[in-house]
């Protein structure tokens, strides 16, 4: 496409950027303790539910959660556990719909993070993959270059 290349994301200036926007740190393995998964009915959680709980608390969004959010995430974990245990049974579609609504509250999908104006900071590797390669082969010459004025 003709025209100048777009500016890198870190130098772009946007006037419509809202003051509540946040850049979340790139996820790194931390020694931060994962909250215990609340278990009001002494259930044995499905392995996939326990894995999901760990991934949520290792994600960049975890830094934005307040202690009061743990209760909402625990209720979501129970919904997810019910889905995994009853997958394919009656009510699974309704459970998935409720899971989707609750996940939106906590920014667990790219669309939800965009709505909350959360941007995950990109690591150096991600930036290298996104930036154009310097040693890329040049495009084919324009075939119209042989055209000229005929007298």
C-alpha positions in Angstrom: 0.0 0.0 0.0 1.5 3.4 -0.9 2.2 6.0 1.8 4.3 6.2 4.9 4.5 3.3 7.3 2.4 3.8 10.5 4.2 5.2 13.6 5.1 2.7 16.3 2.3 2.3 18.9 4.4 3.8 21.7 4.8 7.2 19.8 1.2 7.6 18.5 -0.7 10.4 20.1 -4.5 10.1 20.3 -6.7 12.9 21.4 -9.6 10.6 22.1 -7.7 8.4 24.6 -9.6 8.4 27.9 -8.0 9.0 31.2 -9.0 5.7 32.6 -7.0 3.7 30.1 -4.3 1.4 31.6 -1.4 -0.5 30.2 -1.1 -3.9 32.0 2.4 -5.3 32.5 3.6 -8.1 30.3 2.9 -11.4 32.1 5.9 -12.9 33.9 6.3 -15.7 36.3 6.0 -14.1 39.6 6.2 -15.3 43.2 2.9 -13.6 43.8 0.6 -16.0 45.7 -2.5 -17.2 43.9 -5.6 -16.8 46.0 -7.1 -20.1 47.2 -10.2 -21.1 45.2 -13.2 -20.6 47.5 -15.1 -23.8 47.9 -18.5 -23.2 49.7 -20.0 -26.6 49.0 -16.8 -28.7 49.5 -16.8 -29.7 45.8 -13.8 -31.3 44.1 -13.0 -28.9 41.3 -12.4 -30.2 37.8 -8.8 -30.1 36.7 -9.6 -27.7 33.9 -11.3 -25.3 36.4 -8.2 -25.4 38.6 -6.0 -24.7 35.6 -8.2 -21.8 34.6 -8.0 -20.3 38.1 -4.2 -20.4 38.0 -4.0 -18.8 34.5 -6.4 -16.0 35.6 -4.1 -15.1 38.5 -0.9 -15.4 36.4 -2.4 -13.1 33.7 -1.6 -9.3 33.4 -5.2 -8.6 34.4 -4.6 -10.0 37.9 -2.8 -6.8 38.9 -6.0 -4.8 38.3 -8.2 -7.0 40.5 -9.1 -5.9 44.0 -9.6 -8.2 47.0 -13.3 -7.8 46.5 -13.1 -9.2 43.0 -12.0 -12.6 44.4 -15.6 -13.4 45.3 -16.8 -12.7 41.8 -14.1 -14.7 40.2 -14.8 -17.6 42.6 -18.5 -17.5 41.5 -17.3 -17.6 37.9 -15.0 -20.6 38.7 -18.1 -22.4 40.1 -19.9 -21.7 36.8 -17.0 -23.0 34.8 -16.7 -26.0 37.0 -20.4 -26.8 36.5 -19.9 -26.5 32.7 -16.9 -28.9 32.6 -18.7 -31.4 34.8 -22.0 -31.2 32.8 -20.6 -30.5 29.4 -23.1 -31.6 26.7 -26.0 -31.9 29.2 -29.1 -29.9 29.5 -28.4 -26.3 30.4 -24.8 -26.2 29.1 -25.8 -23.4 26.6 -27.2 -21.2 29.3 -24.2 -21.9 31.5 -21.9 -20.8 28.7 -23.9 -17.6 28.2 -23.6 -16.7 31.9 -19.9 -17.5 31.8 -19.4 -15.2 28.9 -21.2 -12.4 30.7 -19.2 -12.9 33.9 -15.9 -13.1 32.0 -16.6 -9.7 30.5 -16.6 -8.1 34.0 -13.1 -9.2 34.5 -11.5 -8.4 31.1 -10.8 -12.1 30.3 -11.0 -11.7 26.5 -9.4 -9.3 24.1 -12.8 -7.6 23.4 -13.4 -7.1 27.1 -9.9 -5.7 27.6 -10.6 -3.2 24.8 -13.9 -2.2 26.3 -12.2 -1.7 29.7 -9.3 0.2 27.9 -6.7 -2.2 29.2 -3.8 -2.9 26.9 -1.3 -5.6 27.7 2.3 -4.4 27.3 4.1 -6.2 24.6 7.4 -7.9 25.3 10.5 -7.3 23.2 10.0 -10.6 21.4 6.4 -9.5 20.4 7.7 -6.2 19.1 10.3 -7.9 17.0 7.7 -10.2 15.4 5.4 -7.2 14.7 8.0 -4.8 13.2 8.8 -5.1 9.5 11.9 -7.1 8.7 14.8 -4.9 7.5 16.3 -7.6 5.2 13.1 -8.3 3.4 13.3 -8.9 -0.4 12.3 -5.8 -2.4 9.0 -6.0 -4.3 9.1 -6.8 -8.0 9.8 -3.9 -10.2 6.8 -2.1 -11.5 6.0 -3.5 -14.9 4.9 0.0 -16.1 8.4 1.2 -15.8 9.1 0.2 -19.4 6.4 2.5 -20.6 7.5 5.8 -22.1 6.4 8.7 -24.3 6.1 7.7 -28.0 6.9 10.4 -30.5 
